[in-house]
Amino acid sequence: MKAVTGMAPFAVRFREAKKTAIVNQRIVVSDFEAKTSSCYTVETISALKAQLPGISFVWVMGADLLV
């Protein structure tokens, strides 16, 4: 399970992400991961690819996870 220490609540992160999507119309913000209770990125990607074949996805992550 992901560590949540210091992480903003999902509702706050979702709202802030939607603000970004308003600026860049090519970004679609979804609560797919929350609805499927996925804990790991690989699970989310697998579920998205199964549900939406033929769609290209871009993974955006914070620099804190790069290490």
C-alpha positions in Angstrom: 0.0 0.0 0.0 1.2 3.5 -0.8 2.5 5.6 2.1 0.1 8.4 2.8 2.1 10.4 5.4 2.3 14.0 4.3 0.0 13.3 1.3 -3.0 15.5 0.7 -6.4 13.8 0.8 -7.6 12.3 -2.5 -10.4 15.0 -2.9 -7.8 17.8 -2.7 -5.4 16.1 -5.1 -8.3 15.4 -7.5 -9.5 19.0 -7.4 -6.0 20.4 -8.0 -5.5 18.0 -11.0 -8.8 19.1 -12.5 -7.5 22.7 -12.4 -4.5 21.6 -14.5 -6.9 20.0 -17.0 -8.7 23.3 -17.5 -5.4 24.9 -18.6 -4.4 22.0 -20.9 -7.5 20.6 -22.6 -5.7 17.4 -23.7 -5.5 16.2 -20.1 -8.4 14.2 -18.8 -8.5 13.8 -15.0 -10.3 10.7 -13.8 -11.0 9.0 -10.5 -10.6 5.6 -12.1 -8.0 4.5 -9.7 -10.1 5.4 -6.6 -13.1 3.6 -8.1 -11.2 0.4 -8.8 -9.3 0.5 -5.5 -6.0 0.0 -7.3 -3.0 0.3 -5.0 -0.3 -0.1 -7.6 0.4 1.7 -10.9 0.7 -1.6 -12.8 -2.8 -2.6 -11.7 -4.2 0.7 -12.8 -2.5 0.6 -16.2 -3.6 -3.0 -16.8 -7.2 -2.1 -15.9 -7.2 1.0 -18.1 -5.8 -0.8 -21.1 -8.4 -3.6 -20.7 -11.2 -1.1 -20.4 -10.0 1.3 -23.1 -8.1 -0.6 -25.8 -6.5 1.6 -28.4 -6.2 4.7 -26.2 -2.7 6.0 -25.5 -1.9 7.1 -22.0 0.8 9.3 -20.6 2.1 8.7 -17.1 2.8 11.8 -15.1 4.6 11.5 -11.8 6.3 13.8 -9.4 10.1 14.2 -9.2 9.9 12.8 -5.6 9.2 9.4 -7.1 12.0 9.5 -9.7 14.6 8.3 -7.2 
